[in-house]
């Protein structure tokens, strides 16, 4: 099985093999962020990459944002774009090694980049990292699970099975505002920690 480590992801960025990167915040996440009123929330962005989500949040006045990625290249580019973002809130490392507590975890193309064998670990780790009633929200891909990836697909029924032991599934629906290339291939979700 392919080892999706820091070298793998840095190579993808170096070769500009970043089909997941829209160059801007995705519309579903922007719409979700726009309705968040509490700017003091502790927010984590997984597999942040170029992290347009963090940049958008920062510009709206959210300051308790942490981003994490295995690849150094996009994190350096992010810091160059947004030098005022606190260095200590930019984490080069493995999500599974985190031991902090957050109110909100944002998901955008990180889950689909993990080997499917890590999905249960992802669910339990997100639950561990969230405060009581904390939320995991964002977008999951809605197409048949593939053996070759990333990205690896998934379905609404699979996500219900995976997440329901640890989360109340508040929202899980086809995105109405996906980018054209992702139309009908994304599910928007809000899961609240039990």
DRENZA-40352 format. One record per residue: y, z, x of N, C-alpha, C in turn; chain; residue in one letter. Coordinates in steps of 0.001 Angstrom, whole numbers, m for minus. Each point is the difference from the previous one (the first is absolute). Example, Ala and Ser with C-alpha at 12.3 -4.5 7.8 and 13.67 -1.06 7.14 Angstrom:
REM residues 2
m5690 / 7800 / 13190 / 1190 / 0 / m890 / 1200 / 0 / 900 / A / a
1050 / m720 / m350 / 1190 / 60 / 820 / 1090 / 730 / m770 / A / s
***
This chain:
REM residues 194
m1186 / 0 / 842 / 1186 / 0 / m842 / 1252 / 0 / 888 / A / x
1008 / m751 / m430 / 1276 / m77 / 716 / 632 / 1387 / 110 / A / x
535 / 303 / 1161 / 707 / 1263 / 198 / 1493 / m249 / m206 / A / x
538 / 481 / m1107 / 1409 / m211 / m317 / 832 / 1100 / 652 / A / x
129 / m82 / 1323 / 701 / 1026 / 761 / 1415 / m454 / 347 / A / x
704 / 785 / 811 / 1388 / m319 / 342 / 105 / m1350 / 715 / A / x
m955 / m304 / 868 / 19 / m1284 / 709 / m88 / m1159 / m997 / A / x
m905 / 115 / m950 / m174 / m1048 / m1017 / 1313 / m254 / m745 / A / x
650 / 1090 / m461 / 1224 / m163 / m797 / 1168 / m459 / 848 / A / x
123 / 479 / 1237 / 1067 / m492 / 867 / m162 / m1496 / 284 / A / x
m1249 / m435 / 162 / m265 / m1431 / 191 / 438 / m808 / m1217 / A / x
m300 / 507 / m1185 / 408 / m703 / m1222 / 1520 / m155 / m51 / A / x
723 / 1065 / 347 / 1466 / m79 / 8 / 487 / m940 / 1101 / A / x
m595 / 66 / 1171 / 419 / m859 / 1113 / m198 / m1472 / m318 / A / x
m1068 / m317 / m722 / m295 / m1398 / m352 / 637 / m412 / m1327 / A / x
777 / 917 / m579 / 646 / m248 / m1289 / m1017 / m323 / m1096 / A / x
m1153 / 644 / 74 / m1042 / m139 / m1033 / 167 / 1161 / m974 / A / x
1103 / m45 / m742 / 392 / 1126 / m845 / 284 / m475 / m1426 / A / x
m993 / m590 / m609 / 150 / m519 / m1352 / 389 / 1053 / m1029 / A / x
m269 / 1255 / 290 / 344 / 1088 / m921 / 1496 / 321 / 43 / A / x
678 / m418 / 1057 / 1402 / 357 / 219 / 896 / m995 / m723 / A / x
687 / 465 / m1042 / 865 / m867 / m799 / 1378 / m187 / 627 / A / x
328 / 816 / 994 / 1322 / m68 / 613 / 1046 / 831 / m728 / A / x
m383 / 552 / m1133 / 855 / 867 / m827 / m919 / 979 / m727 / A / x
596 / 999 / m628 / m789 / 908 / m828 / m587 / m782 / m1176 / A / x
m1227 / 303 / m380 / m605 / m702 / m1139 / 658 / 470 / m1301 / A / x
78 / m905 / m941 / 665 / 312 / m1271 / m647 / 1174 / m733 / A / x
m1336 / 86 / m80 / m571 / 1161 / m694 / 409 / 1340 / 612 / A / x
30 / 91 / 1331 / 392 / 1258 / 630 / 1498 / 248 / m146 / A / x
793 / m1034 / 105 / 1452 / 156 / m198 / 280 / 533 / m1407 / A / x
m655 / m571 / m996 / 209 / 438 / m1385 / m407 / 1452 / m183 / A / x
m1094 / 392 / 640 / m457 / 1384 / m96 / 998 / 941 / 679 / A / x
407 / m340 / 1212 / 938 / 841 / 745 / 1325 / 146 / m754 / A / x
434 / m1067 / m632 / 1283 / 22 / m705 / 57 / 1050 / m1111 / A / x
m1142 / 427 / m507 / 25 / 998 / m1076 / m258 / 1425 / 493 / A / x
m164 / 194 / 1307 / m191 / 1349 / 556 / 1359 / 669 / 153 / A / x
175 / 1145 / m620 / 1292 / 686 / 39 / 89 / 1064 / 1099 / A / x
m1131 / 626 / 335 / 5 / 1105 / 957 / m26 / m530 / 1435 / A / x
1159 / m14 / 638 / 101 / m558 / 1349 / m496 / 964 / 1082 / A / x
m393 / 1205 / m381 / m517 / 947 / 990 / m1524 / m62 / 139 / A / x
m659 / m852 / m750 / m1457 / m130 / 101 / m422 / m296 / 1433 / A / x
m1115 / 601 / 413 / m611 / m355 / 1297 / m919 / m1185 / m258 / A / x
336 / m1137 / 609 / m680 / m1266 / m273 / m699 / m495 / 1257 / A / x
m1232 / m475 / m161 / m771 / m608 / 1080 / m300 / m1448 / m372 / A / x
221 / m896 / 954 / m344 / m1405 / m190 / m1118 / m336 / 972 / A / x
m1137 / m394 / m558 / m1216 / m258 / 773 / m14 / m1415 / 571 / A / x
m551 / m141 / 1203 / m99 / m1328 / 589 / 1321 / m727 / m142 / A / x
1053 / 675 / 440 / 1366 / m394 / m339 / 396 / m1385 / 492 / A / x
m571 / m445 / 1113 / 403 / m1296 / 522 / 1498 / m44 / 218 / A / x
641 / m1060 / m459 / 1452 / m150 / 138 / 773 / 894 / m959 / A / x
m680 / 595 / m922 / 500 / 1055 / m873 / 1341 / m272 / m675 / A / x
36 / m1083 / m727 / 1170 / m307 / m814 / 172 / 1059 / m1087 / A / x
m1106 / 643 / m393 / 63 / 1069 / m999 / 792 / 1192 / 539 / A / x
m288 / 381 / 1244 / 719 / 1128 / 607 / 1478 / m335 / 184 / A / x
280 / m1206 / 412 / 1390 / m422 / 172 / 744 / 50 / m1335 / A / x
m643 / m470 / m1058 / 612 / 13 / m1324 / 252 / 1439 / m461 / A / x
m1013 / 847 / 145 / 148 / 1405 / m374 / 1139 / 658 / 778 / A / x
39 / m222 / 1300 / 1014 / 592 / 866 / 1403 / m401 / m460 / A / x
166 / m1266 / m301 / 1308 / m497 / m425 / 408 / 557 / m1367 / A / x
m966 / 437 / m797 / 295 / 626 / m1291 / 290 / 1497 / 127 / A / x
m183 / 559 / 1202 / 300 / 1415 / 204 / m1202 / 913 / 104 / A / x
m1205 / m562 / m9 / m1203 / 798 / 234 / m104 / 229 / 1508 / A / x
m122 / 1248 / 419 / m21 / 294 / 1441 / m1309 / 630 / 467 / A / x
m843 / 472 / m926 / m1270 / 654 / 365 / m1148 / m1012 / m65 / A / x
156 / m1066 / 743 / m984 / m1091 / 5 / m718 / 15 / 1341 / A / x
m1315 / m106 / m39 / m773 / m210 / 1225 / m776 / m1296 / m153 / A / x
m103 / m736 / 1100 / m786 / m1228 / m4 / m1048 / 111 / 1096 / A / x
m1159 / m590 / m268 / m1084 / 45 / 982 / m673 / m1358 / 94 / A / x
m344 / m374 / 1232 / m741 / m1232 / 225 / m771 / 132 / 1306 / A / x
m1117 / m703 / 80 / m771 / m62 / 1238 / 652 / m913 / 1026 / A / x
758 / m975 / m490 / 595 / m1006 / 881 / 1405 / 419 / 426 / A / x
260 / m60 / 1292 / 1312 / 377 / 518 / 1047 / m1085 / m229 / A / x
m409 / m1252 / 47 / 965 / m1112 / m67 / 896 / 60 / m1238 / A / x
m530 / 127 / m1206 / 904 / 31 / m1152 / 847 / 1274 / m59 / A / x
m526 / 1103 / 522 / 788 / 1239 / 1 / 1205 / m121 / 929 / A / x
m182 / m652 / 1138 / 1118 / m241 / 916 / 1029 / m888 / m683 / A / x
m469 / m1045 / m673 / 922 / m903 / m700 / 732 / 734 / m1118 / A / x
m698 / 894 / m689 / 641 / 790 / m1050 / 1110 / 878 / 594 / A / x
m309 / 674 / 1106 / 1006 / 869 / 632 / 1192 / m803 / 501 / A / x
m231 / m1232 / 447 / 1107 / m860 / 418 / 872 / m396 / m1195 / A / x
m630 / m218 / m1146 / 731 / m363 / m1215 / 773 / 1177 / m574 / A / x
m584 / 1191 / 132 / 574 / 1189 / m634 / 48 / 1136 / 1028 / A / x
869 / m116 / 1007 / 3 / 985 / 1098 / 343 / 1417 / m438 / A / x
661 / 148 / m1137 / 349 / 1346 / m469 / m1184 / 737 / m630 / A / x
m1102 / m701 / m241 / m1188 / 642 / m570 / m573 / 957 / 1038 / A / x
m270 / 1265 / m372 / m478 / 991 / 986 / m1307 / m412 / 676 / A / x
35 / 20 / 1319 / m1159 / m416 / 792 / m1261 / 777 / m385 / A / x
158 / 1318 / m222 / m1172 / 848 / m293 / m616 / m304 / m1361 / A / x
686 / m762 / m838 / m549 / m394 / m1300 / m676 / m1368 / 60 / A / x
m81 / m544 / 1205 / m701 / m1255 / 262 / m1254 / 349 / 787 / A / x
m1156 / m119 / m630 / m1238 / 491 / 601 / m889 / m1166 / 424 / A / x
m256 / m86 / 1300 / m977 / m944 / 515 / m1322 / 747 / 37 / A / x
m914 / m365 / m887 / m1262 / 726 / m39 / m846 / m375 / m1190 / A / x
m1069 / 753 / m145 / m1002 / m239 / m1030 / 284 / 888 / m1207 / A / x
127 / m612 / m1139 / 213 / 704 / m1269 / m998 / 1136 / m192 / A / x
m1249 / m207 / 401 / m1041 / 1005 / m221 / 180 / 1236 / 880 / A / x
896 / m62 / 974 / 273 / 1144 / 871 / 1197 / 829 / m458 / A / x
698 / m440 / m1030 / 1187 / 727 / m479 / m378 / 1349 / m599 / A / x
899 / 965 / 148 / m213 / 1336 / m570 / 1283 / 562 / m595 / A / x
785 / m827 / m628 / 1258 / 418 / m614 / m189 / 103 / m1513 / A / x
1086 / 308 / m699 / m35 / 73 / m1464 / 1146 / m839 / m555 / A / x
m304 / m791 / m1005 / 975 / m934 / m570 / 13 / 119 / m1516 / A / x
1122 / m448 / m572 / 133 / m48 / m1453 / m394 / m1369 / m555 / A / x
137 / m1026 / 836 / m258 / m1376 / m425 / m538 / m791 / 1173 / A / x
m1091 / m715 / m245 / m535 / m943 / 980 / 113 / m1386 / m625 / A / x
611 / m928 / 742 / 148 / m1366 / m490 / m1038 / m910 / 648 / A / x
m640 / m789 / m828 / m1071 / m908 / 416 / 443 / m1447 / m207 / A / x
m43 / m769 / 1069 / 330 / m1425 / m62 / m778 / m706 / 1106 / A / x
m1134 / m567 / m320 / m871 / m771 / 903 / m647 / 812 / 1127 / A / x
m49 / 1317 / m116 / m731 / 805 / 984 / m1452 / 156 / m434 / A / x
m212 / 391 / m1241 / m1346 / 218 / m528 / m872 / m1238 / 193 / A / x
552 / m1178 / m279 / m780 / m1244 / 87 / m305 / m391 / 1442 / A / x
701 / 616 / 966 / m232 / m300 / 1411 / m1098 / 865 / 604 / A / x
m344 / 1076 / m691 / m1076 / 875 / 472 / m1359 / m618 / m305 / A / x
m955 / 272 / 852 / m1367 / m389 / m307 / m408 / 686 / m1309 / A / x
m664 / m709 / m918 / m411 / 625 / m1258 / m797 / 1293 / 183 / A / x
m677 / 145 / 1144 / m757 / 1233 / 256 / 914 / 1214 / 150 / A / x
1315 / m221 / 190 / 948 / 1101 / 188 / 740 / 368 / m1281 / A / x
m313 / m648 / m1101 / 771 / 216 / m1219 / m117 / 1419 / m550 / A / x
m1185 / 559 / 23 / m152 / 1380 / m483 / 768 / 967 / 895 / A / x
m30 / m236 / 1303 / 769 / 831 / 936 / 1493 / m114 / m268 / A / x
454 / m1194 / m323 / 1412 / m222 / m334 / 402 / 857 / m1196 / A / x
m816 / m21 / m1034 / 306 / 752 / m1222 / 88 / 1491 / 301 / A / x
m977 / 534 / 697 / 0 / 1432 / 288 / 1158 / 374 / 926 / A / x
311 / m861 / 972 / 1107 / 293 / 917 / 1334 / m7 / m736 / A / x
204 / m973 / m886 / 1244 / m15 / m783 / 125 / 1275 / m826 / A / x
m1098 / 424 / m599 / 22 / 1228 / m787 / 356 / 1205 / 878 / A / x
m586 / 63 / 1196 / 293 / 1103 / 927 / 1473 / 31 / 410 / A / x
602 / m1169 / 178 / 1366 / m89 / 497 / 1055 / 264 / m1073 / A / x
m393 / m93 / m1259 / 973 / 154 / m1081 / 121 / 1444 / m460 / A / x
1224 / 408 / m292 / 241 / 1278 / m643 / m559 / m37 / m1415 / A / x
m146 / 1152 / m629 / m466 / 71 / m1379 / 903 / m866 / m866 / A / x
m596 / m805 / m833 / 705 / m950 / m876 / 711 / m1106 / 779 / A / x
m309 / m113 / 1300 / 541 / m1109 / 790 / m562 / m1316 / m498 / A / x
685 / m1079 / 329 / m401 / m1307 / m516 / m336 / m970 / 1119 / A / x
m1002 / m821 / m279 / m358 / m1163 / 800 / 346 / m1186 / m877 / A / x
863 / m884 / 485 / 470 / m1096 / m853 / 191 / m1265 / 823 / A / x
m92 / m1125 / m700 / 229 / m1278 / 668 / m825 / m1102 / m599 / A / x
m549 / m822 / 882 / m697 / m1207 / m420 / m1363 / m65 / 673 / A / x
m1006 / m354 / m788 / m1354 / m266 / 504 / m362 / m1430 / m381 / A / x
m757 / m665 / 864 / m394 / m1366 / m322 / m1023 / m31 / m1126 / A / x
92 / m1037 / m801 / m840 / m182 / m1174 / m721 / m1341 / 117 / A / x
m935 / m59 / 937 / m875 / m1166 / 102 / m1327 / 466 / 576 / A / x
m1007 / m807 / m170 / m1367 / 386 / 343 / m82 / 545 / 1422 / A / x
m723 / 1098 / 145 / m197 / 609 / 1310 / m726 / m997 / 895 / A / x
599 / m284 / 1126 / m557 / m963 / 937 / m694 / 719 / 1146 / A / x
m943 / m680 / 634 / m672 / 583 / 1162 / 798 / m256 / 1269 / A / x
818 / m1050 / m36 / 799 / m350 / 1159 / 1455 / 317 / m303 / A / x
645 / 658 / 907 / 1401 / 353 / m167 / 512 / 555 / 1304 / A / x
1121 / 591 / m9 / 894 / 262 / m1119 / 792 / m1239 / m412 / A / x
492 / m6 / m1228 / m82 / 1068 / m983 / m1354 / 12 / m712 / A / x
m376 / 1186 / m429 / m1181 / 191 / m823 / 474 / 257 / m1426 / A / x
m643 / m637 / m943 / 416 / 126 / m1400 / m534 / 1255 / m653 / A / x
85 / 12 / m1309 / m468 / 1116 / m798 / 331 / m247 / m1455 / A / x
m466 / 888 / m857 / 194 / m188 / m1437 / 458 / 1299 / m658 / A / x
527 / m149 / m1190 / 457 / 1158 / m764 / m1122 / 1008 / m190 / A / x
m1201 / m469 / m340 / m1112 / 933 / m232 / m393 / 733 / 1286 / A / x
39 / m702 / 1129 / m306 / 656 / 1280 / 1042 / 1080 / 297 / A / x
1268 / m311 / m197 / 1056 / 968 / 286 / m109 / 1221 / m922 / A / x
m357 / m236 / m1247 / m189 / 1128 / m922 / m1103 / 921 / 509 / A / x
m1111 / m581 / 434 / m1112 / 798 / 536 / 410 / 759 / 1260 / A / x
672 / m687 / 902 / 363 / 592 / 1285 / 982 / 1160 / m127 / A / x
1027 / m176 / m816 / 1124 / 934 / 2 / m88 / 1103 / m1049 / A / x
m798 / m181 / m1050 / 78 / 907 / m1152 / m451 / 1434 / 289 / A / x
m794 / 231 / 1028 / m412 / 1375 / 313 / 1143 / 842 / 562 / A / x
945 / m649 / 657 / 1080 / 706 / 674 / 1365 / m176 / m654 / A / x
117 / m1024 / m858 / 1300 / m355 / m556 / m73 / m234 / m1502 / A / x
1097 / 324 / m686 / 198 / m453 / m1372 / 606 / m1386 / 100 / A / x
m667 / m981 / m589 / 446 / m1386 / 112 / 1051 / m259 / m1069 / A / x
1259 / 198 / 354 / 1108 / m113 / m951 / 269 / m1452 / m389 / A / x
m46 / m886 / 979 / 250 / m1422 / m223 / m940 / m799 / 886 / A / x
m616 / m1012 / m556 / m815 / m954 / 752 / m28 / m1279 / m824 / A / x
874 / m954 / 375 / 160 / m1199 / m826 / 399 / m1183 / 855 / A / x
m267 / m1176 / m512 / 381 / m1222 / 707 / 1512 / m11 / 172 / A / x
457 / m288 / 1208 / 1435 / m71 / 273 / 619 / m1136 / m805 / A / x
1096 / 309 / m656 / 729 / m1035 / m733 / 1050 / m661 / 887 / A / x
282 / 612 / 1170 / 1087 / m476 / 843 / m445 / m286 / 1437 / A / x
m1233 / m458 / 161 / m504 / m362 / 1329 / 750 / m1203 / 546 / A / x
m15 / m132 / 1312 / 495 / m1222 / 619 / m883 / m1151 / m490 / A / x
549 / m1213 / m134 / m778 / m1117 / m555 / m1364 / m214 / 656 / A / x
m72 / 143 / 1325 / m1281 / m223 / 692 / m1037 / 1074 / m326 / A / x
447 / 1119 / m568 / m916 / 1109 / m309 / m164 / 217 / m1506 / A / x
531 / m898 / m785 / m63 / 138 / m1463 / m1445 / 155 / m458 / A / x
m238 / 993 / m842 / m1320 / 328 / m561 / m1000 / 483 / 1052 / A / x
473 / 295 / 1213 / m888 / 494 / 1060 / 338 / 1431 / 397 / A / x
929 / 636 / m727 / 426 / 1348 / 351 / m33 / 911 / m1214 / A / x
m368 / 1242 / 256 / 71 / 1051 / m1006 / 1031 / 1019 / 465 / A / x
940 / 327 / m866 / 937 / 1072 / 306 / m627 / 1305 / m471 / A / x
155 / 1054 / 798 / m625 / 1269 / m384 / 884 / 1188 / 343 / A / x
m165 / 1038 / m788 / 551 / 1333 / 287 / m1121 / 983 / m275 / A / x
m472 / 667 / 1040 / m1055 / 1004 / m128 / 588 / 1350 / 400 / A / x
m242 / 1017 / m819 / 516 / 1335 / 281 / m1139 / 913 / 428 / A / x
223 / 711 / 1097 / m1035 / 908 / 514 / m352 / 1048 / m1039 / A / x
m1286 / 222 / m204 / m466 / 1029 / m936 / 217 / 1390 / 576 / A / x
***
